[in-house]
Structure formats: C-alpha cells, structure tokens
Amino acid sequence: MLFWGASFPMRAILDAIPDDGYGSREGDAYREYLPSPTRRKRAAIAAPSGAALTGVCGGLIRDMLQRGHRVLAFAPALSSKDLRQLAQMGAEAYSLPAQLAFLDKYRRMRELSTILADAYPDVVLVQSARNGATSVAAAKMARIPKVVTIVPELGPAFMEGAGASAWGERQAMKAMYRAIFAWSDSVIFHSPHDRDYVRDRNLLSKSKLHYIVGGWGEDLRRTVQRELPPLDRGLLFLMAAPLDRLQGVIEYCEAAKAVRQKSRRARFFLASTPGSMVSPLSAADLKPYREFIQYIGPVDDAVSAIARCHVIVAPSYGNGAPRSVYQALATGRPLIATDTRSCRDFVRQGLNGYRVAVRDAGSIARAATQILQRPDLLPSMAQESRRLALRFCDVNSVNTLILETLGL
C-alpha cells in the first residue's frame, strides 16, 4: 500500500515499515562536562524558524536553563505550538515579523534590536549565519557585549556542483558573510571544510576566534544503538528529510526506481521531517514514484523510522547535513550521503556506507546496489556508524563547546 496524503497519522510508520521486534538498550555512560556557573547570565538565541528553536536548539536551550541562565528565544512567525513548547522549556519566546522583503528585514532588525537593548543579554547566539545577518546587525545596534554566530552550512550557492547561474548570489553572500564574521566575536563552524573555504577566500580573518563542532549532534543517551532488523522482508532504505529539492529527494526517488526495477529485495521509504525549505516539492512532483517509494508521511522525530530500516540515504546538496545523518550514526545505521562539505566527514567510504556524487541518482543507485550485494557487511557498517557518532556527534560535547564559547 502506498501513502501520499498531505497529512498522515503517526501509526503509518508502524504500518509501512516492518517492526524490529526488540527493545532499546541502555544508553552510553554520561558525564557532566562543565562545572556549575559562578554567575547566572542572560542569553539570547536568534533562529530563522520555530522548528530551529525547538528542534536543533532545543537541547541547548534546556542546558542553558538547567544551568540557571535566563534564555530569550527569537524567531520569525512563531506558531502557537512553538510558543507553547518554548514556554514549557522555560524560555522567553519572541515572535518576530516574517522576513519576506527588504522592508521586512529592516523592520525585524529594528524590532529585535529594541528588544535586545531592553533585555540587554550578556550574549547573543545566532543559530544560522546564512539567515542571521539581521540578527547579528540587531545585536551590534543594541551594543550586546558578545555575539557568537554558528555556520551549519554556507548555502545552496556554495554547494559542490553549483552552476554558473549561482555566481551572482555567491558574490552577494560572500559580502554578507564577510560582514557577519567581522561583527561576530566568535564563529562556530559545523564543518572544517566550510571553515577552510571561507578562510581561503578571505571571508574570515585568520585572527578571528572560531571553533569547529560535529554538527548539531544527537543525544547519545536517548538515541542508542539498535540492532539491525531482519532481512526477511527485504533490505530497507529510508530517506528522512524536508521535502525540498535541495535535499535530493528527486534523486533518491529516481535511484529507488532504478534499483526496484532490477531487484525487488530492496524497499524504499520516504519520511518528511521539519525544516526550512528553499525549493519545496509538491505531491505532483512525487506522484510518478508511487510504485517505487512508500511515503510514510511527516514525522517530528525520525529515530523510530530509522531504527526499523537498514540503510539511511541523505543525498542533500544545499542545506547542510540533515538531522537524519546524526540520527543514523547514533542508531548505528549505514549511510549513503552526498560527497559535500557538510556530509563527507560522516561517511567512511565502504566502512559505514558510501559517498555519492551531487545530483546523481545513478550514483545513489550504484551505492544501494553495492549494499544489496553484500548484506553480510551491514553489521560491521552499523558498528562503524556508531563509533563515528561517539567521536563526532555527541550532543553533550557539542553543547559543551557552545556553552564554553558563550561563557555560560
């Protein structure tokens, strides 16, 4: 049965993907990373969306609050659900004007600078440099003592394989990044390759204080390694990402079509997760692939679906590493991911999966076929993924470095 509705009940995950038939194990040992703060402070987080605040920044906000700090959370057009979730965490949420045109950006900057000047936090964390120019400018206008900017990714204009049409946008973004980095007291990169890129092009001063973390990370106490499901219902592939062209959804669907036409042992699933979308896909875009893909609908947290599959596919090429990459590593799942600056460090070629070319459905299909031909390698690949998670993706380590950088 194929599922392609606009909305979808959560039980569809259980219906569409075979049950794994096992319970979770205890997580890895946890240790406190930071001593208790000597002084309670005020911290502000500015993000491009409510999903970014409650999702990728949710754990960081909780850590700040648990350490006794006051947290102000800013994002445009916060929904009632976002406001409720942030209030339940204990953060003070502020919904900013939607950013649709230049005047909206100016209005948002003025409003945010006024709020920041009144609250006067000790530090402002800008969650995304690509979408954070107005937030950094507002913090400087309000004379906030410390501004820290995170660079999860540089954006579609800087992706590997970007065409000549992106040249103009790339030049404008370079000027913006140069200003953002100059105005920030510290910069945190998710990828050392992005850091090298901006330094090689003199966008980031060599004297600028900066750090590198392994993405947003995953809570390895909660997301534990799971046993691989049996192969009696086929080898199960899953892509969990926002339904956006830059996430490589169409390439994944084309690869599924190519593999399914040759082997019925492979089954392909698609789940949509929250996130910003630059080039969203419609139901009509996905309809031609109903015969080859089982769509299991929107999910807030893809861990359950990931645990029920053998291989996670993440062909993103414009918006950084999707969260499913971290969740796959934490759960212990082989990965097929694009060979981009954001993703390449999380895949050891042939050891825990395969890196594939950007915008190349054939490359994805070949990688899936390689795994189909050697299912005996799945357990060792799963172990290597978990090892990489422990090395790069422990959210406690990531949040610790961010908190230290913020002085919290």
Secondary structure, 3 states (H helix, E strand, C coil): CCCCCCCCCCCHHHHHCCCCCCCCCCCCCCCCCCCCCCCCCEEEEECCCHHHHHHHCHHHHHHHHHCCCEEEEEEECCCHHHHHHHHHHCCEEEEECCCCCHHHHHHHHHHHHHHHHHHCCCEEEECCCCCCHHHHHHHHHCCCCCEEEEECCCCHHHCCCCCHHHHHHHHHHHHHHHHHHHHCCEEEECCHHHHHHHHHCCCCCCCCCEEECCCCCECCCCCCCCCCCCCCCCEEEEEEECCEHHHCHHHHHHHHHHHHCCCCCEEEEEEECCCCCCCECCHHHHHHHCCCEEEEEECCCCHHHHHCCCEEEECCCCCCCCHHHHHHHHHCCCEEEECCCCCHHHCCECCCEEEECCCCHHHHHHHHHHHHHCHHHHHHHHHHHHHHHHHHCEHHHHHHHHHHHHCC
